[in-house]
Amino acid sequence: MSARADTIAQLLLDLDPLAELPRTGWLLRGVRPCESIAEHSFGVALVTTLLVDSLRAEGTEVDGERALRMALVHDVPEARTGDVPMPQKTARLTEALSELESDLARRLLPASLSELWRETDQGDSLEARVVKAADKIQMMAKALIYERLHRGDVTEFWENPKNFDDRGLPIAREVFEVICARAGRQIPRP
């Protein structure tokens, strides 16, 4: 058996909890059933793909494979930590969680994917900014879906300006505007 085959098999086993772990922020607001972390990651990957295609259509050079890989691993540490929702994240907890997530990404992922996770976490490259914007777009699209289904009270999501972080990407800003228009809401001001 090759080391690569063992690495692939182990990664599948290590990340399987993502399919069962719910997005805690939804649970806290009474949304049941709600998406799992893996379902969220799939949605982020889909939004990332669409944003990359849009950027390319505008003439922007963007590494789509790199962005897609980032989207797929952006929540990998949550296979061990679960989803820690925003209301629980004090400054001290955020700092400790950041250190723990970095350590978990290094331990769980092969080096190349761990580096992509780190780049995404830092959010500086165009590809990382696309994924960060896609993460928020997917969440707000899901808020719209849950609201339409009358699952829980997601009002708080619409009121938080941080949930509309477009990372300086005009197409992401436009998508947020469309989502808000469909919800009959405005993007909140900081």
CYANA upper distance limits for C-alpha pairs under 8 A (distance plus 0.5 A):
  1 MET  CA      5 ALA  CA      7.26
  1 MET  CA      6 ASP  CA      7.68
  2 SER  CA      6 ASP  CA      6.92
  3 ALA  CA      7 THR  CA      6.59
  4 ARG  CA      8 ILE  CA      6.72
  5 ALA  CA      9 ALA  CA      6.71
  6 ASP  CA     10 GLN  CA      6.53
  7 THR  CA     11 LEU  CA      6.56
  7 THR  CA    110 PRO  CA      8.19
  8 ILE  CA     12 LEU  CA      6.83
  9 ALA  CA     13 LEU  CA      6.93
 10 GLN  CA     14 ASP  CA      6.52
 11 LEU  CA     15 LEU  CA      6.49
 11 LEU  CA    108 LEU  CA      7.37
 11 LEU  CA    109 LEU  CA      7.57
 12 LEU  CA     16 ASP  CA      6.50
 14 ASP  CA     79 ALA  CA      7.73
 14 ASP  CA    108 LEU  CA      7.68
 15 LEU  CA     76 VAL  CA      7.42
 15 LEU  CA     79 ALA  CA      6.16
 16 ASP  CA     20 GLU  CA      8.10
 16 ASP  CA     79 ALA  CA      7.97
 17 PRO  CA     21 LEU  CA      6.59
 17 PRO  CA     79 ALA  CA      5.95
 17 PRO  CA     80 ARG  CA      8.49
 18 LEU  CA     36 SER  CA      7.22
 18 LEU  CA     37 ILE  CA      5.71
 18 LEU  CA     38 ALA  CA      5.45
 18 LEU  CA     76 VAL  CA      8.29
 18 LEU  CA     78 GLU  CA      7.60
 18 LEU  CA     79 ALA  CA      5.71
 19 ALA  CA     36 SER  CA      6.24
 19 ALA  CA     37 ILE  CA      6.82
 19 ALA  CA     38 ALA  CA      5.31
 19 ALA  CA     39 GLU  CA      7.51
 20 GLU  CA     36 SER  CA      6.47
 20 GLU  CA     37 ILE  CA      8.09
 20 GLU  CA     38 ALA  CA      8.34
 21 LEU  CA     36 SER  CA      5.79
 21 LEU  CA     37 ILE  CA      6.42
 21 LEU  CA     38 ALA  CA      8.45
 21 LEU  CA     79 ALA  CA      8.27
 21 LEU  CA     82 GLY  CA      7.06
 21 LEU  CA     83 ASP  CA      8.15
 22 PRO  CA     27 LEU  CA      8.10
 22 PRO  CA     34 CYS  CA      7.00
 22 PRO  CA     35 GLU  CA      6.38
 22 PRO  CA     36 SER  CA      4.57
 22 PRO  CA     37 ILE  CA      6.35
 22 PRO  CA     83 ASP  CA      7.90
 23 ARG  CA     27 LEU  CA      7.39
 23 ARG  CA     34 CYS  CA      7.46
 23 ARG  CA     35 GLU  CA      6.66
 23 ARG  CA     36 SER  CA      6.02
 23 ARG  CA     37 ILE  CA      6.16
 23 ARG  CA     40 HIS  CA      8.49
 23 ARG  CA     83 ASP  CA      6.32
 24 THR  CA     28 LEU  CA      6.68
 24 THR  CA     83 ASP  CA      6.14
 24 THR  CA     84 VAL  CA      7.23
 24 THR  CA     85 PRO  CA      6.47
 25 GLY  CA     29 ARG  CA      7.13
 25 GLY  CA     83 ASP  CA      8.39
 25 GLY  CA     84 VAL  CA      8.35
 25 GLY  CA     85 PRO  CA      5.62
 25 GLY  CA     86 MET  CA      7.92
 26 TRP  CA     30 GLY  CA      7.02
 26 TRP  CA     31 VAL  CA      5.66
 26 TRP  CA     32 ARG  CA      8.30
 26 TRP  CA     34 CYS  CA      6.94
 26 TRP  CA    152 GLY  CA      8.30
 26 TRP  CA    154 VAL  CA      8.22
 27 LEU  CA     31 VAL  CA      5.67
 27 LEU  CA     32 ARG  CA      7.10
 27 LEU  CA     34 CYS  CA      7.52
 29 ARG  CA    152 GLY  CA      5.96
 29 ARG  CA    153 ASP  CA      5.92
 29 ARG  CA    154 VAL  CA      6.78
 30 GLY  CA    151 ARG  CA      7.36
 30 GLY  CA    152 GLY  CA      4.66
 30 GLY  CA    153 ASP  CA      6.96
 31 VAL  CA    146 TYR  CA      7.77
 31 VAL  CA    151 ARG  CA      5.39
 31 VAL  CA    152 GLY  CA      4.82
 31 VAL  CA    153 ASP  CA      7.86
 32 ARG  CA    151 ARG  CA      7.01
 32 ARG  CA    152 GLY  CA      7.80
 35 GLU  CA     39 GLU  CA      6.31
 35 GLU  CA     40 HIS  CA      7.03
 36 SER  CA     40 HIS  CA      6.78
 37 ILE  CA     41 SER  CA      6.66
 37 ILE  CA     75 ASP  CA      7.99
 37 ILE  CA     78 GLU  CA      8.34
 37 ILE  CA     83 ASP  CA      8.03
 38 ALA  CA     42 PHE  CA      6.72
 39 GLU  CA     43 GLY  CA      6.82
 40 HIS  CA     44 VAL  CA      6.69
 40 HIS  CA    138 GLN  CA      7.90
 40 HIS  CA    139 MET  CA      8.32
 41 SER  CA     45 ALA  CA      6.63
 41 SER  CA     71 ALA  CA      7.18
 41 SER  CA     72 LEU  CA      6.43
 41 SER  CA     73 VAL  CA      8.32
 41 SER  CA     74 HIS  CA      8.05
 41 SER  CA     75 ASP  CA      7.61
 42 PHE  CA     46 LEU  CA      6.75
 42 PHE  CA     72 LEU  CA      7.55
 43 GLY  CA     47 VAL  CA      6.68
 43 GLY  CA    138 GLN  CA      6.53
 44 VAL  CA     48 THR  CA      6.43
 44 VAL  CA     71 ALA  CA      6.51
 44 VAL  CA     72 LEU  CA      8.23
 44 VAL  CA    131 VAL  CA      7.61
 44 VAL  CA    134 ALA  CA      5.92
 44 VAL  CA    135 ASP  CA      5.79
 44 VAL  CA    137 ILE  CA      8.49
 44 VAL  CA    138 GLN  CA      6.33
 45 ALA  CA     49 THR  CA      6.69
 45 ALA  CA     68 LEU  CA      6.28
 45 ALA  CA     71 ALA  CA      5.53
 45 ALA  CA     72 LEU  CA      6.57
 45 ALA  CA    131 VAL  CA      8.38
 45 ALA  CA    134 ALA  CA      8.27
 46 LEU  CA     50 LEU  CA      6.88
 47 VAL  CA     51 LEU  CA      6.59
 47 VAL  CA    134 ALA  CA      5.89
 47 VAL  CA    137 ILE  CA      7.99
 47 VAL  CA    138 GLN  CA      7.29
 48 THR  CA     52 VAL  CA      6.53
 48 THR  CA     67 ALA  CA      7.38
 48 THR  CA     68 LEU  CA      6.92
 48 THR  CA     71 ALA  CA      7.45
 48 THR  CA    130 VAL  CA      6.79
 48 THR  CA    131 VAL  CA      6.29
 48 THR  CA    134 ALA  CA      5.98
 49 THR  CA     53 ASP  CA      6.71
 49 THR  CA     64 GLY  CA      7.55
 49 THR  CA     67 ALA  CA      8.46
 49 THR  CA     68 LEU  CA      7.16
 50 LEU  CA     54 SER  CA      6.69
 51 LEU  CA     55 LEU  CA      6.58
 51 LEU  CA    130 VAL  CA      7.44
 51 LEU  CA    134 ALA  CA      8.15
 51 LEU  CA    171 ILE  CA      7.72
 51 LEU  CA    172 ALA  CA      7.91
 52 VAL  CA     56 ARG  CA      6.62
 52 VAL  CA     62 VAL  CA      7.23
 52 VAL  CA     64 GLY  CA      6.47
 52 VAL  CA     67 ALA  CA      8.44
 52 VAL  CA    130 VAL  CA      7.98
 53 ASP  CA     57 ALA  CA      6.66
 54 SER  CA     58 GLU  CA      6.89
 54 SER  CA    171 ILE  CA      7.89
 55 LEU  CA     59 GLY  CA      6.99
 55 LEU  CA     60 THR  CA      5.74
 55 LEU  CA     61 GLU  CA      8.01
 55 LEU  CA     62 VAL  CA      7.88
 55 LEU  CA    171 ILE  CA      8.17
 56 ARG  CA     60 THR  CA      5.46
 56 ARG  CA     61 GLU  CA      6.63
 56 ARG  CA     62 VAL  CA      7.36
 62 VAL  CA    126 LEU  CA      7.58
 62 VAL  CA    127 GLU  CA      7.20
 63 ASP  CA     67 ALA  CA      6.81
 63 ASP  CA    127 GLU  CA      7.25
 64 GLY  CA     68 LEU  CA      6.52
 64 GLY  CA    127 GLU  CA      8.08
 65 GLU  CA     69 ARG  CA      6.62
 66 ARG  CA     70 MET  CA      6.71
 66 ARG  CA    116 LEU  CA      8.30
 66 ARG  CA    127 GLU  CA      7.35
 67 ALA  CA     71 ALA  CA      6.71
 67 ALA  CA    127 GLU  CA      5.31
 67 ALA  CA    128 ALA  CA      7.12
 67 ALA  CA    130 VAL  CA      7.65
 67 ALA  CA    131 VAL  CA      7.02
 68 LEU  CA     72 LEU  CA      6.77
 68 LEU  CA    131 VAL  CA      8.47
 69 ARG  CA     73 VAL  CA      6.98
 69 ARG  CA    113 LEU  CA      8.06
 69 ARG  CA    116 LEU  CA      7.93
 70 MET  CA     74 HIS  CA      6.24
 70 MET  CA    113 LEU  CA      8.26
 70 MET  CA    116 LEU  CA      6.16
 70 MET  CA    117 TRP  CA      6.57
 70 MET  CA    120 THR  CA      6.73
 70 MET  CA    127 GLU  CA      8.40
 70 MET  CA    128 ALA  CA      7.60
 70 MET  CA    131 VAL  CA      7.41
 71 ALA  CA    131 VAL  CA      6.18
 73 VAL  CA    113 LEU  CA      7.83
 73 VAL  CA    116 LEU  CA      8.42
 73 VAL  CA    117 TRP  CA      6.65
 74 HIS  CA    117 TRP  CA      6.25
 74 HIS  CA    120 THR  CA      7.22
 74 HIS  CA    121 ASP  CA      8.00
 75 ASP  CA     79 ALA  CA      8.26
 76 VAL  CA    105 ALA  CA      7.18
 76 VAL  CA    108 LEU  CA      8.44
 77 PRO  CA     81 THR  CA      6.84
 77 PRO  CA     82 GLY  CA      8.41
 77 PRO  CA    101 GLU  CA      5.77
 77 PRO  CA    102 SER  CA      8.34
 77 PRO  CA    104 LEU  CA      5.98
 77 PRO  CA    105 ALA  CA      6.22
 77 PRO  CA    108 LEU  CA      8.32
 78 GLU  CA     82 GLY  CA      4.96
 78 GLU  CA     83 ASP  CA      6.26
 78 GLU  CA    101 GLU  CA      8.33
 80 ARG  CA    104 LEU  CA      8.29
 84 VAL  CA     88 GLN  CA      7.37
 84 VAL  CA     89 LYS  CA      7.87
 85 PRO  CA     89 LYS  CA      7.36
 89 LYS  CA     93 LEU  CA      6.05
 89 LYS  CA     94 THR  CA      5.97
 90 THR  CA     94 THR  CA      6.45
 91 ALA  CA     95 GLU  CA      6.75
 92 ARG  CA     96 ALA  CA      6.73
 93 LEU  CA     97 LEU  CA      6.31
 94 THR  CA     98 SER  CA      6.46
 95 GLU  CA     99 GLU  CA      6.95
 96 ALA  CA    100 LEU  CA      6.73
 97 LEU  CA    101 GLU  CA      6.41
 98 SER  CA    102 SER  CA      6.66
 99 GLU  CA    103 ASP  CA      6.79
100 LEU  CA    104 LEU  CA      6.60
101 GLU  CA    105 ALA  CA      6.50
102 SER  CA    106 ARG  CA      6.79
102 SER  CA    118 ARG  CA      7.63
103 ASP  CA    107 ARG  CA      6.73
104 LEU  CA    108 LEU  CA      6.31
105 ALA  CA    109 LEU  CA      6.16
105 ALA  CA    114 SER  CA      6.04
105 ALA  CA    117 TRP  CA      7.44
105 ALA  CA    118 ARG  CA      8.48
106 ARG  CA    110 PRO  CA      7.97
106 ARG  CA    111 ALA  CA      7.51
106 ARG  CA    114 SER  CA      5.90
108 LEU  CA    114 SER  CA      8.48
109 LEU  CA    113 LEU  CA      6.32
109 LEU  CA    114 SER  CA      5.76
110 PRO  CA    114 SER  CA      6.51
111 ALA  CA    115 GLU  CA      6.62
112 SER  CA    116 LEU  CA      7.00
113 LEU  CA    117 TRP  CA      6.65
114 SER  CA    118 ARG  CA      6.75
115 GLU  CA    119 GLU  CA      6.68
116 LEU  CA    120 THR  CA      6.59
117 TRP  CA    121 ASP  CA      6.59
118 ARG  CA    122 GLN  CA      6.73
119 GLU  CA    123 GLY  CA      6.66
119 GLU  CA    124 ASP  CA      7.69
119 GLU  CA    125 SER  CA      7.86
119 GLU  CA    128 ALA  CA      7.02
120 THR  CA    124 ASP  CA      8.11
120 THR  CA    125 SER  CA      8.43
120 THR  CA    127 GLU  CA      8.34
120 THR  CA    128 ALA  CA      5.05
120 THR  CA    129 ARG  CA      8.07
120 THR  CA    131 VAL  CA      7.71
120 THR  CA    132 LYS  CA      7.89
121 ASP  CA    128 ALA  CA      8.17
122 GLN  CA    128 ALA  CA      8.24
123 GLY  CA    128 ALA  CA      5.31
123 GLY  CA    129 ARG  CA      5.91
123 GLY  CA    132 LYS  CA      7.42
124 ASP  CA    128 ALA  CA      6.73
124 ASP  CA    129 ARG  CA      6.95
125 SER  CA    129 ARG  CA      6.68
126 LEU  CA    130 VAL  CA      6.68
127 GLU  CA    131 VAL  CA      6.90
128 ALA  CA    132 LYS  CA      6.61
129 ARG  CA    133 ALA  CA      6.58
129 ARG  CA    167 ARG  CA      6.15
130 VAL  CA    134 ALA  CA      6.50
130 VAL  CA    167 ARG  CA      7.93
130 VAL  CA    169 LEU  CA      8.15
131 VAL  CA    135 ASP  CA      6.52
132 LYS  CA    136 LYS  CA      7.19
132 LYS  CA    167 ARG  CA      7.70
133 ALA  CA    137 ILE  CA      6.63
133 ALA  CA    165 ASP  CA      6.69
133 ALA  CA    166 ASP  CA      5.58
133 ALA  CA    167 ARG  CA      6.40
133 ALA  CA    169 LEU  CA      8.46
133 ALA  CA    172 ALA  CA      6.97
134 ALA  CA    138 GLN  CA      6.44
134 ALA  CA    172 ALA  CA      8.16
135 ASP  CA    139 MET  CA      6.83
136 LYS  CA    140 MET  CA      6.67
136 LYS  CA    163 ASN  CA      6.23
136 LYS  CA    164 PHE  CA      6.85
136 LYS  CA    165 ASP  CA      7.31
137 ILE  CA    141 ALA  CA      6.56
137 ILE  CA    164 PHE  CA      7.83
137 ILE  CA    172 ALA  CA      7.98
137 ILE  CA    175 VAL  CA      7.85
137 ILE  CA    176 PHE  CA      7.09
138 GLN  CA    142 LYS  CA      6.63
139 MET  CA    143 ALA  CA      6.69
139 MET  CA    163 ASN  CA      8.45
140 MET  CA    144 LEU  CA      6.75
140 MET  CA    157 PHE  CA      7.92
140 MET  CA    158 TRP  CA      8.32
140 MET  CA    163 ASN  CA      7.70
140 MET  CA    164 PHE  CA      8.44
140 MET  CA    176 PHE  CA      8.35
140 MET  CA    179 ILE  CA      7.85
141 ALA  CA    145 ILE  CA      6.82
141 ALA  CA    179 ILE  CA      6.92
142 LYS  CA    146 TYR  CA      6.55
143 ALA  CA    147 GLU  CA      6.47
143 ALA  CA    154 VAL  CA      6.76
143 ALA  CA    157 PHE  CA      7.63
144 LEU  CA    148 ARG  CA      6.64
144 LEU  CA    179 ILE  CA      7.84
144 LEU  CA    183 ALA  CA      6.78
145 ILE  CA    149 LEU  CA      6.75
146 TYR  CA    150 HIS  CA      6.59
146 TYR  CA    151 ARG  CA      5.71
146 TYR  CA    152 GLY  CA      7.81
146 TYR  CA    154 VAL  CA      8.10
147 GLU  CA    151 ARG  CA      6.58
147 GLU  CA    152 GLY  CA      7.85
147 GLU  CA    153 ASP  CA      7.77
147 GLU  CA    154 VAL  CA      7.05
154 VAL  CA    158 TRP  CA      7.73
155 THR  CA    159 GLU  CA      7.14
156 GLU  CA    160 ASN  CA      7.03
157 PHE  CA    163 ASN  CA      7.31
158 TRP  CA    163 ASN  CA      8.08
158 TRP  CA    185 ARG  CA      8.27
158 TRP  CA    187 ILE  CA      8.02
158 TRP  CA    188 PRO  CA      7.85
159 GLU  CA    188 PRO  CA      6.43
160 ASN  CA    164 PHE  CA      8.27
160 ASN  CA    188 PRO  CA      7.16
161 PRO  CA    165 ASP  CA      7.83
161 PRO  CA    187 ILE  CA      7.58
161 PRO  CA    188 PRO  CA      5.67
161 PRO  CA    189 ARG  CA      6.42
161 PRO  CA    190 PRO  CA      5.92
162 LYS  CA    190 PRO  CA      8.30
164 PHE  CA    173 ARG  CA      8.28
164 PHE  CA    176 PHE  CA      7.09
164 PHE  CA    187 ILE  CA      7.57
166 ASP  CA    170 PRO  CA      7.84
166 ASP  CA    172 ALA  CA      5.65
166 ASP  CA    173 ARG  CA      5.83
166 ASP  CA    176 PHE  CA      8.46
167 ARG  CA    172 ALA  CA      8.36
168 GLY  CA    172 ALA  CA      8.49
168 GLY  CA    173 ARG  CA      8.43
169 LEU  CA    173 ARG  CA      6.97
170 PRO  CA    174 GLU  CA      6.74
171 ILE  CA    175 VAL  CA      6.76
172 ALA  CA    176 PHE  CA      6.79
173 ARG  CA    177 GLU  CA      6.76
174 GLU  CA    178 VAL  CA      6.77
175 VAL  CA    179 ILE  CA      6.69
176 PHE  CA    180 CYS  CA      6.59
176 PHE  CA    187 ILE  CA      8.02
177 GLU  CA    181 ALA  CA      6.51
177 GLU  CA    186 GLN  CA      8.05
177 GLU  CA    187 ILE  CA      7.43
178 VAL  CA    182 ARG  CA      6.65
179 ILE  CA    183 ALA  CA      6.81
180 CYS  CA    184 GLY  CA      6.55
180 CYS  CA    185 ARG  CA      5.40
180 CYS  CA    186 GLN  CA      6.23
180 CYS  CA    187 ILE  CA      7.01
181 ALA  CA    185 ARG  CA      6.30
181 ALA  CA    186 GLN  CA      7.54
